[in-house]
Amino acid sequence: MLTVLVVIIHVLVSLTLVFLVLLHSGKGGGLSDMFGGGLGASAAGSTSVEKNLDRITIVASLIFAFTTMGLVFMLD
């Protein structure tokens, strides 16, 4: 039962992580420009939208790493 729960969380976080990485702006802009990420990026460095997107991506990647390690130890 616990393994199924961790697998469900792992799949949801992995899909969320793909979406969050696609939102990041690269050299040519990115999908984050749609949400106001590119409005002041050239003048002020990074905006609060980009900072929050970075934080959410880091949290999602940590959850992904922990669920990966949890599955490794559960299936051993």
N, CA, C and O of each residue as an XYZ file, in Angstrom:
304
protein
N       0.827     -1.192      0.000
C       0.000      0.000      0.000
C       0.868      1.252      0.000
O       0.583      2.201     -0.731
N       1.922      1.266      0.809
C       2.808      2.422      0.874
C       3.572      2.608     -0.432
O       3.818      3.736     -0.857
N       3.942      1.508     -1.060
C       4.659      1.581     -2.330
C       3.791      2.208     -3.409
O       4.276      3.011     -4.207
N       2.525      1.853     -3.442
C       1.605      2.424     -4.425
C       1.455      3.926     -4.212
O       1.422      4.692     -5.175
N       1.364      4.341     -2.971
C       1.251      5.761     -2.656
C       2.497      6.523     -3.097
O       2.389      7.608     -3.667
N       3.666      5.970     -2.841
C       4.916      6.630     -3.234
C       5.040      6.682     -4.756
O       5.536      7.672     -5.294
N       4.604      5.644     -5.456
C       4.642      5.639     -6.921
C       3.713      6.709     -7.479
O       4.069      7.400     -8.433
N       2.535      6.853     -6.901
C       1.597      7.885     -7.360
C       2.183      9.274     -7.150
O       2.111     10.120     -8.040
N       2.763      9.511     -5.975
C       3.405     10.802     -5.701
C       4.559     11.031     -6.663
O       4.745     12.142     -7.161
N       5.328      9.994     -6.924
C       6.490     10.089     -7.811
C       6.068     10.470     -9.232
O       6.703     11.317     -9.860
N       5.020      9.860     -9.731
C       4.539     10.161    -11.089
C       4.001     11.587    -11.163
O       4.281     12.307    -12.122
N       3.237     11.996    -10.167
C       2.691     13.356    -10.157
C       3.801     14.406    -10.081
O       3.754     15.422    -10.774
N       4.788     14.152     -9.240
C       5.889     15.100     -9.111
C       6.733     15.136    -10.379
O       7.213     16.200    -10.771
N       6.919     14.000    -11.017
C       7.719     13.991    -12.240
C       7.025     14.775    -13.357
O       7.692     15.495    -14.099
N       5.707     14.650    -13.490
C       4.977     15.430    -14.484
C       5.006     16.918    -14.151
O       5.135     17.757    -15.042
N       4.886     17.237    -12.874
C       4.975     18.622    -12.438
C       6.355     19.195    -12.711
O       6.482     20.351    -13.115
N       7.376     18.403    -12.493
C       8.743     18.849    -12.722
C       8.998     19.129    -14.197
O       9.670     20.104    -14.534
N       8.478     18.299    -15.068
C       8.613     18.548    -16.512
C       7.943     19.869    -16.872
O       8.510     20.671    -17.615
N       6.754     20.098    -16.358
C       6.032     21.341    -16.622
C       6.797     22.555    -16.094
O       6.891     23.576    -16.776
N       7.341     22.446    -14.887
C       8.071     23.568    -14.305
C       9.355     23.884    -15.069
O       9.712     25.051    -15.230
N      10.040     22.860    -15.533
C      11.268     23.094    -16.295
C      10.930     23.769    -17.627
O      11.679     24.628    -18.093
N       9.824     23.391    -18.232
C       9.423     24.038    -19.478
C       9.031     25.494    -19.276
O       9.126     26.291    -20.209
N       8.597     25.851    -18.089
C       8.232     27.236    -17.811
C       9.441     28.157    -17.687
O       9.315     29.368    -17.873
N      10.601     27.604    -17.377
C      11.796     28.430    -17.215
C      12.188     29.075    -18.530
O      12.049     28.483    -19.600
N      12.682     30.307    -18.428
C      13.114     30.997    -19.639
C      14.552     30.633    -19.959
O      15.405     30.567    -19.073
N      14.801     30.404    -21.207
C      16.148     30.103    -21.668
C      16.749     31.328    -22.308
O      16.441     32.453    -21.916
N      17.604     31.121    -23.290
C      18.229     32.250    -23.977
C      17.220     33.057    -24.782
O      17.304     34.284    -24.836
N      16.282     32.381    -25.398
C      15.352     33.070    -26.286
C      14.026     33.419    -25.649
O      13.081     33.721    -26.377
N      13.902     33.395    -24.360
C      12.630     33.700    -23.708
C      12.145     32.497    -22.953
O      12.753     32.105    -21.957
N      11.076     31.908    -23.396
C      10.534     30.722    -22.741
C       9.077     30.903    -22.409
O       8.483     31.950    -22.668
N       8.520     29.879    -21.839
C       7.103     29.925    -21.495
C       6.829     30.821    -20.296
O       5.685     31.220    -20.077
N       7.855     31.143    -19.516
C       7.623     32.006    -18.355
C       7.313     33.432    -18.775
O       6.792     34.203    -17.969
N       7.619     33.809    -20.018
C       7.273     35.144    -20.503
C       5.765     35.351    -20.545
O       5.289     36.480    -20.432
N       5.016     34.268    -20.705
C       3.564     34.385    -20.731
C       3.026     34.854    -19.390
O       1.976     35.493    -19.335
N       3.724     34.547    -18.320
C       3.238     34.879    -16.978
C       3.974     36.071    -16.378
O       3.940     36.257    -15.162
N       4.629     36.869    -17.186
C       5.283     38.069    -16.691
C       6.719     37.880    -16.304
O       7.299     38.772    -15.686
N       7.319     36.771    -16.634
C       8.712     36.531    -16.265
C       9.692     37.340    -17.079
O      10.797     37.607    -16.607
N       9.335     37.737    -18.276
C      10.264     38.450    -19.145
C      10.061     39.944    -19.179
O      10.736     40.630    -19.947
N       9.157     40.478    -18.376
C       8.873     41.904    -18.444
C      10.029     42.754    -17.965
O      10.387     43.719    -18.640
N      10.614     42.446    -16.856
C      11.700     43.253    -16.335
C      12.995     42.496    -16.210
O      13.895     42.927    -15.488
N      13.112     41.395    -16.884
C      14.285     40.551    -16.720
C      15.546     41.187    -17.271
O      16.634     40.964    -16.742
N      15.414     41.975    -18.325
C      16.610     42.580    -18.908
C      17.114     43.734    -18.061
O      18.319     43.989    -18.040
N      16.236     44.441    -17.361
C      16.651     45.611    -16.590
C      17.001     45.270    -15.149
O      17.934     45.852    -14.596
N      16.284     44.349    -14.531
C      16.437     44.136    -13.091
C      16.995     42.770    -12.731
O      16.941     42.388    -11.562
N      17.521     42.027    -13.673
C      18.017     40.691    -13.345
C      16.899     39.693    -13.412
O      16.355     39.449    -14.488
N      16.538     39.105    -12.287
C      15.439     38.147    -12.293
C      14.280     38.699    -11.476
O      14.473     39.359    -10.455
N      13.095     38.418    -11.943
C      11.889     38.956    -11.310
C      11.413     38.021    -10.205
O      11.953     36.931    -10.014
N      10.406     38.465     -9.491
C       9.871     37.640     -8.407
C       9.195     36.395     -8.954
O       9.174     35.359     -8.290
N       8.637     36.486    -10.168
C       8.019     35.305    -10.775
C       9.080     34.241    -11.031
O       8.859     33.060    -10.760
N      10.232     34.660    -11.552
C      11.311     33.714    -11.829
C      11.891     33.136    -10.543
O      12.227     31.954    -10.483
N      12.007     33.978     -9.513
C      12.515     33.482     -8.229
C      11.574     32.445     -7.624
O      12.016     31.409     -7.127
N      10.281     32.730     -7.670
C       9.308     31.770     -7.141
C       9.279     30.495     -7.971
O       9.132     29.402     -7.425
N       9.420     30.629     -9.294
C       9.473     29.454    -10.161
C      10.701     28.608     -9.846
O      10.632     27.379     -9.850
N      11.822     29.268     -9.574
C      13.033     28.542     -9.177
C      12.824     27.785     -7.871
O      13.218     26.625     -7.751
N      12.211     28.436     -6.904
C      11.980     27.798     -5.599
C      11.045     26.594     -5.719
O      11.294     25.543     -5.129
N       9.977     26.756     -6.482
C       9.030     25.657     -6.652
C       9.695     24.490     -7.379
O       9.452     23.327     -7.056
N      10.541     24.811     -8.370
C      11.242     23.757     -9.106
C      12.212     23.012     -8.204
O      12.338     21.792     -8.306
N      12.893     23.724     -7.327
C      13.828     23.082     -6.394
C      13.079     22.163     -5.433
O      13.527     21.049     -5.163
N      11.945     22.622     -4.919
C      11.157     21.788     -4.002
C      10.653     20.541     -4.717
O      10.700     19.443     -4.162
N      10.173     20.707     -5.942
C       9.683     19.555     -6.705
C      10.803     18.573     -7.007
O      10.593     17.361     -6.974
N      11.996     19.089     -7.301
C      13.112     18.184     -7.586
C      13.572     17.450     -6.327
O      13.998     16.298     -6.406
N      13.492     18.101     -5.175
C      13.834     17.417     -3.920
C      12.826     16.316     -3.599
O      13.202     15.226     -3.169
N      11.542     16.610     -3.810
C      10.518     15.581     -3.592
C      10.739     14.419     -4.548
O      10.600     13.260     -4.158
N      11.086     14.724     -5.808
C      11.366     13.685     -6.793
C      12.541     12.823     -6.344
O      12.493     11.598     -6.456
N      13.599     13.461     -5.835
C      14.772     12.709     -5.388
C      14.431     11.823     -4.186
O      14.865     10.673     -4.121
N      13.661     12.352     -3.240
C      13.306     11.561     -2.060
C      12.387     10.391     -2.403
O      12.526      9.304     -1.843
N      11.441     10.615     -3.329
C      10.573      9.508     -3.711
C      11.346      8.463     -4.511
O      11.051      7.271     -4.429
N      12.334      8.911     -5.287
C      13.179      7.963     -6.014
C      13.953      7.089     -5.038
O      13.987      5.867     -5.183
N      14.573      7.715     -4.045
C      15.324      6.934     -3.050
C      14.389      6.053     -2.224
O      14.748      4.932     -1.866
N      13.207      6.551     -1.925
C      12.246      5.743     -1.183
C      11.833      4.496     -1.954
O      11.709      3.412     -1.383
N      11.620      4.663     -3.266
C      11.264      3.507     -4.079
C      12.412      2.527     -4.196
O      12.196      1.315     -4.237
N      13.618      3.034     -4.250
C      14.784      2.136     -4.322
C      14.858      1.279     -3.061
O      15.087      0.072     -3.143
N      14.666      1.890     -1.910
C      14.773      1.138     -0.664
C      13.557      0.241     -0.407
O      13.679     -0.812      0.218
N      12.382      0.664     -0.894
C      11.179     -0.154     -0.713
C      11.200     -1.402     -1.588
O      10.735     -2.462     -1.169
N      11.725     -1.285     -2.780
C      11.714     -2.381     -3.727
C      12.926     -3.290     -3.566
O      13.031     -4.300     -4.263
N      13.815     -2.962     -2.689
C      14.994     -3.802     -2.444
C      14.681     -5.003     -1.619
O      15.572     -5.802     -1.331
